[in-house]
Amino acid sequence: MGLRSSRTLLWESAAAVPWITGALLATGGTRAVLWAVGVVVEYLGVVLGWPAPWSRHRLPPLPGSVGERIAERYRRFVIIALGASLFLVGSSFSAGPYTTARSGALVVVFLITVLVWRIYIYRAGELMTSTIATSVNPERLSQVAAFVHLILVAGILGTGVGSQLVIERPFGDTPPSWAMAILGGPAVFLIGRALLDYTVFAHVNRARMIGLLLLAGLAAATSLLPPIMIALALMGILAYIATSNLIQTLVNPLNPVTH
C-alpha cells in the first residue's frame, strides 16, 4: 500500500495545483476551466493506474475495499463540483446590483442545483459504492465510473456557468450562445447520469431520456424566451425527473430503472 499511496499522492498533488489556483487566483469561467483541469488530472490518474517517473507500470488491481473508497471519492467530486457551481453563482450575484429579478433568478438556479444533486444520488448514486465493492473486477468498474463522473462533473460545472448568465441578465433576449450554456450543462449531466444508470444497473431510467427530449424541445424555443424563463422551464424538467424517481421508489422500490 506504500507504493500505491506515494503514487496516488503524486497525482493528487498535481491535481491540487489547478484546484487551488482556481480557488485563490481565478474568477468566473477561468476558475471553472482550472477546476475542470483538476478533475481531469484526478481521473487520468485512476485510468492510467497512477504512473510515476520512477515506475511507469500500472499499479496492481484494486481490492474491493479500495474500490469502495474510490467510489466514495467520485461522489465527493460531484459534491465539490456542486459546491463550485454554487460558488460561481454566489460570486456572480454578489458582484451585481441586488434587484428583485436577480434575487428571483438566484432562487431558481439554487433550486436547479438542488435538483441536480437529488437526481445524481437517486439509486445508482447510492448503490455505486456497493456495486464496485462487490464487483469481480473493481478496477475496471472504477475506470468506467471515472469516465462517467467526468461527464457528470463537466455537466455540473457547465450548469454553474449557465446559471451565472441567468443571474447576470434574467430578462431580455437570449443569444444562442447563452441558450447553449444554460441548457448544455444540464444536458451533459443527464447524459452522464444515464450512463451511470447503465454502469450500475445495465439499464437506463426512462425519465432521463424523456428529460433529454424535453430539453431538446426547450432548446428550439429559447429564442422566444428570456434567460429566467428558460431556467424556470429547465427547473420544471429536472423537477419532473426527480419526482418521477421518487414516485418510482415508493411504488416499485425493487425495480429502480425501468420506469
N, C-alpha and C positions, 0 to 999 in steps of 0.2 A: 504493500500500500504506500510505502515511502516513495517509490518511483512514480506511482500514479499521482500522488499528492504534489510532488515537485513539478511535474509536467503540467498538471492542471493549474497550479499556481502561476506558472509562466504565462499560460493563455489568459487566465483571469486578470493578471497584471496588465497584459497588452490590451484587453478589452476595457480595463478601467480608465485608460488614457482618454478615449473619446467620451466615455460616460462622465468623467469628472470635468473635462474641458467643456463639454456641453452644458453642464450644470452651473459652472462658475464663470465662464467667459463668453458664452454664446447666447443668442436670443432667437426667438421665432423659429423660422424654417431651418436656420443653420443649426440650432440646437437639436431639432428633430433629426436632421441628417447625421449629426455626430452620434446621437444615441442609437440610430439605426445601424451605424457602423459598428458600435459596440456590441449590439445584438448579433450582427453577422459574425464578428470575431468569436463570440461565445459559441455560436453554433458550428462554425468551422472547426473549432477545437474538438467538439463532440464527434463530428462527422469524420474528421481525419485521424481520429484516435490520439489527439494531443501530441503530435510530433514535437521534437525539441532539437536544437542544434547538436547536442551531444548524442542523440539517438532518434533517428527518423523512423524507426519501426513503430508500428501501431501497438498500443497497449493491449494486453490480453482482454478477452471478452469480459463484460461486466457481470459480476454475480448478481443474483436477484435483489439483494438488499441495496446494492449500489444503484441498480436500475430504478429502484423505488425512489431513492434520493434524487436521481436525475429527473424523474417525473415531477417531483416537488419543485425542483429548480425551474422547470419550464413554467409551472404555474406562477412562480414568483416573477418570472419575466413578464408574464401577462399583467400581473399586478403593478409592476414597475411601469410598464407601458401605459396602463390606465392612469397611474399617478402622473406620469409625464404629460399625458394628454390633458388632464385637469390642470396641471401647472401652466401649460401653454394657454389654456382658456382663461385661467385666472389672471395671468400676466396681461393678456390682451384686454380683458375687461378693465383692469385697474389702470391701464395706460390711457384710457379714453374718458370721455365725459360720462357721468352717472345719469343716464336718461332712462325713462320708463321702457323704451323699446329695447335698449341694450340690456337692461335688467331682465326683461322677459326672455330675451334671447339666451341669456346666461342660464336661466332656469331650464329652458328647453334642451340646451346642449348638455347640461348636467344630467338630466333625465336620460338622454341618449347614452351617456357614458354608463349610467347605472344599468340600463337595459343590455348594453354590450356585455357587461360583466355577468349579468344573470344568464344570458344566452350562452356565454362561454362555459360557465360552471355547470350547466344542466347536464346531468348524467355522464356524458363522455368526459367532461372536465373533472367530475367527481371520481370516476372509475378508472381513469388513465393510470393512476398510481398502481392500483392493484393489478391492472392488466399487464403493465411492464414487469411488475414484481413476480408474476406467476407465468410469464411467457417462457417458452423453451429457448428463445433466442432474444434475451432482453436487450442486447447491444443493437441488433438490427431494428427492433421496435423503437428503441430510443433514438436511433438515427432518423427513422421515419417521423417520429414525433417532433424531432428537432426541425425538420423542414416544414412541417405543418405549423408549428408555433412561430416560425419565422414569418410565414404568411399572415398568421393571426396578429402578430406584433406590428407588422407593416400596415395592416388594415386599421389597427387601433391608433397608431401614430398618424396615419392619413386622416382618420376621423377627427383627431385633435386639430389638425391643420384646417380642415373644412369648418370645424366649429369656430375657430378664430375668425374666419371670414364672415360667418353669420353674426358674430358679436360686433365685428368692425362696422358692418353696414347691414342691419336687419332688413331694411326696406329699400326699394329701388330695383333697378334692372339686375338680372343675374347673368353675367357674362358666361359663355360656355366653359371657360377655364374654371370659373367659380363653381359651376354646377358639377363639373368633373371632380373637383376637390371635395365638395360636400358629400357627393354620393359615391365617389370612387373608393374612399376608405372603408365605408360600411360594406360595399360590395366585396372588396377583397377580404374583409373579415368574415363575411358569411361563406365565401368560398373556402377559406381556411377552416371554418367551423364545420362545414360539410365534410371536408377531408378528415377532420378529427373524428367525426362520427364513423366514417369508413375505416379509419385506423383501429378504432376500439371495437366497433360492432360489425364491420364488413357490410354496413348498410348506411344509407343517408336518410336523415329525418326529412320528411316531406315538407315541413314548414320552412326549412332553409331554402328549398328550391322555389317554393311559392314566393318567399320573400325576395329572392333574386329577380324573379319575373316582375314582381311589383315595383322593384327598384328600376328595372328597365323601362316600365311604363311611366314611372315618375320622371325619369331622365328625359323622355320625349316631351314632357310638358314644362320643363324648367324655364324655358324662355318666356313663359307667361306668368311666372311666379316670382315673388321677391325671395331673398335667401331665407327669411324667417319661415315662410310658408313651406318651402322645401324641407327645412329642418323639422317642422311640425309633421309633415307627411312622412318623413323618414322615421320620426319617433313613433308614429302610428304603425308603421310596418314592423319595426322592432318590437313594439308592444304586442302586436299580433303573434309574432313568433314566440315571445316569452310566455304569453297567455296560453297559446297552443301547447307549449311544453308543459305548463303547469296542469292544464286540464288532462293532458295525456297521462301525467304521473298519477293523478287522482283516479282516473277511470281505468287505466291499464298499466299499473306500475311495473309489471313484469315484462312489458314489451315496449322499450323506450324509443324506438326509432322508426316504427312502421307507419306512424300517423303524423 
